[in-house]
Amino acid sequence: MNQPASTDPLNGKPPQHGLLLLPGVAAISLYLLVLAGVIILGVAGGRHYPPLFLVLAAAFMAASAGLLMLLRWAWALALAAVFLLTCYNLWIFSGEHNPAALIQGLLNLVFFLYLVRGEVREKLV
């Protein structure tokens, strides 16, 4: 008796593709979108960020959308973004001893370590 081509021959279940296997990528994508929104609101308010930060917001949104589509260039952009945010937040913590900067820096470090895993890179197009 032949199984349909859409099932995995080892366990008889349909194969899972995309973000179902990488829930962390979806979380990182959402995180980058939230950061982009915070930057846009900070620029629009005029008090928190200079208008040049809108370039960062655009990069975060592009990385977020590309990560959801599992594109390799978006992975590289997101990897660079979370690494630079890790460095920035830990630098802020070292100078001002702000616990919020330490927490965000460590969260970015966790995201960076998740993205560099081989399992994540193998799933990208």
N, C-alpha and C positions, 0 to 999 in steps of 0.2 A: 504494500500500500504506500503510495507516494504522498509526501506532504506537499502542501502548496509552497511555492517559491518564496512567499512572504514570511515564512517561519524560520526560526533558527534551528538547524538540524540537531544541535546538541541538546536543547531543552524543549523544543517544540513551541516556544513562545515567539510572538512577533518581535523582531529586533527593534530596539529603541534607538532613536536618532536625536541629534540636536541637543537642545537645552535640557531635555529630560535627564541626560547623563551628566550635565554640568550645572547644577543649581547655583553653585557659587558664581558662575559667570553672570547669571541673571541678577544675582544680588549685587555684584560689582557694577553691573550696568545701571541698575537702579540708583546705587550710591553716586555714580558719576553724574547721573541726571539731576539728583538732588543738589549736588555741589554746583552744577551749572545754574540751577534755579536760584540758589543762594547768591551766587556771584551776580546774576542778572538783577536780582532785587537790590543787592548792595550798590551796584552801579546806578540803578534807577533812583535810589534814594539819595545818591550824591554824597553821602558821608563816609561810606565804608571803603569803597574800592574806586580806583581811577578807571576811566573808560577803556583803557588798554586791556583791562582784565576780561573784557568781552571776547577777546581772542581765546583766552583760556576756556571760557564757557562754551564757545563754538567747538573747540577741540574736545572738551568733555562730552558734548552732545554727539559729536561724530564718533567718538570711541564707543559711547554707549550704544548707539544704533548699530555700529559695525559688530560689536561683541554679540548682540542679540542675533545677528545673522552668521555668527561664528567665522568672521573674516580675519585672516592672519594679520593684515595691516592694522585692524582695529585692536587686535591683541597687543601688538607692539606699541600702539599709541596709548592704550590703557596701562600697559606695563610701565611705560615712561611716566605717565601721569601719576600713578600711585607711588612709584619710587621717588619722584621729585616732591610729592606731597609728604611722604614719609620724612625725607630730609628736611623739608621746610618746617614741619611741625616739631620735629625733634630739636631743630635749631632754635625755634621759638621757645620751647620748653627749657633749653639750656640757658637762655638769656633771661627769661622772665619767670621761670618756675611756675608756669601756668599748667595746672593739671589737665585742663581740657585739651591743650595742645599735645600733651603726652598721650592721652587716650586716643585722639585722632591719629597721631603718628603711629602708634602701635596697631591700630585698626588698618591703616594703610600698609603697614609692614605685613600683616596677615594676608591682606589682599594680594600683595606682591608675591609672597611665598606661594599662594594658591595658584596664581597665574603662571609661575615658572615651572610648575609640575609638568612632567612629561605627558601625563594623561590629558591635560588640557590642550597642549600643543598638538597632540595627535588628532584631536577632533576638529581642528580648524581647517578651513578651506583655503 
